[in-house]
Structures are given as structure tokens and as C-alpha cells.
Amino acid sequence: MANDKHPDTKVVQGGRRKEWLRNMVNVPVSRTSTVLFDNMEASREAYPPVNGRLSYGRNGTWTQWSLAEALTELEPGAEGTMLFPSGSAAVSIALTSVLAPGDELLMVDSTYGPTRHFCDRELKRLNVSTVYYDPLSSPAEIEALIGEKTRAVFMESPGSLTFEVQDVPGICAMAKARGLSTLLDNTWATSFFFTAIDKGVDLSVVACTKYISGHSDVMMGAVTAATSHMTRLTRTSRSFGQYVSPDDAYLVARGLRTLGARLRQHELGAVKVAHWLKDQPQVARVIHPAFADCPGHAFWKRDFTGSTGLFSVALKGGSAADLDRLIDSLELFGIGYSWGGFESLAMSADTDNLRTAALRDYGGPLLRLHIGLEDPDDLIADLSAALADYPAA
Ligand SMILES: Cc1ncc(COP(=O)(O)O)c(C=O)c1O
């Protein structure tokens, strides 16, 4: 598909090649391990594996290729996309593809917890050191951390739990000038609201488990690469035997087709609920990238085309136990370690043990909300009843 189309058109049309559709609307689920060839010459021509040429089950069929192609088309300037069994697998393989023993990684302090654990455990074991930087660091401040062994800068914008928005284009320009690879966890915005590759990111990671699939019933990750990083991403991914099933690829592609409609509805609901929360006496502040007082809001305004359903609320005083009671009393919000599905969720956003470079006091416990596709007025009524019993300072 020509790359001049709008994101809404791309999520509907992307990856739906005529030869893969075979007169159906959706690319069918085609399962296989073994691929049979007409003769030996054809078996040799199947390698190296490329999307669009059957070789072996692990290298996918049109079901997985179609999804990968659709995700690539959402990122102007991208070369291709590799799929992974989870968002965390996508993060760890992307990092492994650019790092070698003896290297150093600059990692944003507000990164998703398991990403941090991968760095502190697995990368450390492989003699790769990690230096954490404050998510509010300017490109120049990050540049000052670069040493002889530094090879890559990892960003997550907005950050997990605390939603700091980073100057991704500025950091990428600096990193490129210093010969470093750049990686971004783009799960919150997805490439629907933030195109990463054309802003200078080399490897853009999305946990499709969240908004891309959107229905809380499948796990998957994807890494979309700039041309300069596609070969190493492909090689590392294949060497580690990464694979997603056609059944899961079908579910994620099915979710992708409605991504635009869902994200805008999440955005509307979340902004309405967040505005209401901001004025409640029990709330110290709302941390939402579209709000002017969110750290890095100017970068959100400059670089993003929308906001999604996930944000945090700092309560005015009260204890962690008070927050637990508040969450337990909610009726419409599920309690779960995820987000990005059609349903609303609430979770305490405890950053203890997840920050070393940017320790911030928000004055009270942090509540993370995912605003689903329910009517926001019903969610506000639910929150109102729960907040009424909160012992605010
Ligand atoms: C920002 C972010 N990145 C990556 C992941 C990992 O995705 P998965 O749960 O599919 O491994 C998550 C999951 O919550 C996440 O919130």
C-alpha cells in the first residue's frame, strides 16, 4: 500500500495483499510446521526466509506476514517488523540485537519493570552494563552520560506508571551523531498516535498485547526496524527461535482493524475522567500526557497525534492500604496487571524498587487507571463513590 494514506486507512487496509486474502476479507489462519516443495531446487530457493515465500513453519505463513506488514505500514520509513510471543520478548530481543559483551546501555529510569529486570539480570550476566537516566533528561544531559562502551539508548515515552514524555526526536538526533542505536517502547501511543521510525528511532517496540490486539485475550510483541537495523533484528530474532502462532497473529490482526476507532474512544473517555478527577479534593494531581502539567507535555503536544486510556492519579495523602481499599471498592474497574483492552482497570502504581535515577515524591500513593470503552459518566460515578471514603490529607 502506498505510504501516503492516513493511519485509519492503514489499520484497515494494511497487509491485506490480494494473494493472501484469496477473496476473503481477512487473511485466513494457515497453520503449518512443514512446508512441502515441488522439487529440491524450490526447497533451496526458499532460503533465506523472507515474508511472502514459504520456507518452514517458524518463518510464518501469510497469517503472520500480513500482520507484520500492516504494522510496518503504520511506520513511515520503516523497513520491516518482527513478531514476538510477548511484548517483553520483543524488548529483550531488540536489546540483544544491538548489544554485545562489554557494551553499556543507557536506559530510561521510568521503563516498564520487567524491562528493568532484563537489564539488571540478563544483560548484567552477559557483561552488558546499564546506566539509568532520568526521563526528564535533555539530549545534552543524556549525551553527557555516554562513555567509550555506550552502544545504545533505550526510551519509553511516556514512562511506565509516571508518564514522563521524552524528547524522542532530540535524543535520537544526538544518539545518531554519536553512533548509538536508539530503541523505544512505544506501547502507550502505538504507531497510530506516535510514528517512531520517522522521528529517528532505530527499533520501535510495541506490546501488541495492549492496544493493537485490544481485547485482553492474546499476548504478542512487535519490533519495527529502520533499514539500518533490520538485518540484525531479523538475525537475532531467528537465532533465538522467536515465533508467534498464526492463531494469535489472526487475533492481533483482527484487533488492529479497529485500532483507530478504539483509541479515539479511549482518549475521549480518559480525558473526561481525568478532568473530573483533577478537581476532586482527594486528588493531588493527575499525571496524563495531554495535561499541561505533565512532565514533558510540550513533547507530547509536538510529537503525538493523540493520547490513550492509561494515566495515573496522585492521591492527596492517605496510605497504600487506603489506596487498596479504594481500588477494592470500585465496581466497574477490574484489578489487573495490564491495560489496552476494551475494559477499565485500576492498579496501584507503586514505583518502589523501580527507580534509581529519578525518585519523585507525589505526596500520596499513585493510582493507575486504564479507561476502557464504557461510558465515562458511569466510570466517574464509580470513582466518585470510591473516593468518598478516601481519607485525604
Ligand atoms: C510499556 C510496556 N511495555 C512492554 C510490556 C510487556 O508486554 P507483554 O506483557 O506482552 O510482555 C508491557 C506490559 O504491561 C508494558 O506495559
The ligand as an SDF file (V2000), in Angstrom:
LIG
                    3D

 16 16  0  0  0  0  0  0  0  0999 V2000
    5.0660   -0.3600   28.4950 C   0  0  0  0  0  0  0  0  0  0  0  0
    5.0670   -1.8430   28.3790 C   0  0  0  0  0  0  0  0  0  0  0  0
    5.9730   -2.4270   27.6050 N   0  0  0  0  0  0  0  0  0  0  0  0
    6.0250   -3.7680   27.4730 C   0  0  0  0  0  0  0  0  0  0  0  0
    5.1400   -4.5810   28.1400 C   0  0  0  0  0  0  0  0  0  0  0  0
    5.2770   -6.0630   28.0140 C   0  0  0  0  0  0  0  0  0  0  0  0
    4.2960   -6.6350   27.2590 O   0  0  0  0  0  0  0  0  0  0  0  0
    3.8530   -8.1570   27.4840 P   0  0  0  0  0  0  0  0  0  0  0  0
    3.0190   -8.1710   28.7290 O   0  0  0  0  0  0  0  0  0  0  0  0
    3.1390   -8.5180   26.2500 O   0  0  0  0  0  0  0  0  0  0  0  0
    5.1170   -8.9520   27.6700 O   0  0  0  0  0  0  0  0  0  0  0  0
    4.1580   -4.0170   28.9480 C   0  0  0  0  0  0  0  0  0  0  0  0
    3.1910   -4.8580   29.6750 C   0  0  0  0  0  0  0  0  0  0  0  0
    2.4900   -4.4130   30.5720 O   0  0  0  0  0  0  0  0  0  0  0  0
    4.1310   -2.6060   29.0900 C   0  0  0  0  0  0  0  0  0  0  0  0
    3.2360   -2.0040   29.9040 O   0  0  0  0  0  0  0  0  0  0  0  0
  1  2  1  0
  2  3  1  0
  2 15  2  0
  3  4  2  0
  4  5  1  0
  5  6  1  0
  5 12  2  0
  6  7  1  0
  7  8  1  0
  8  9  2  0
  8 10  1  0
  8 11  1  0
 12 13  1  0
 12 15  1  0
 13 14  2  0
 15 16  1  0
M  END
$$$$
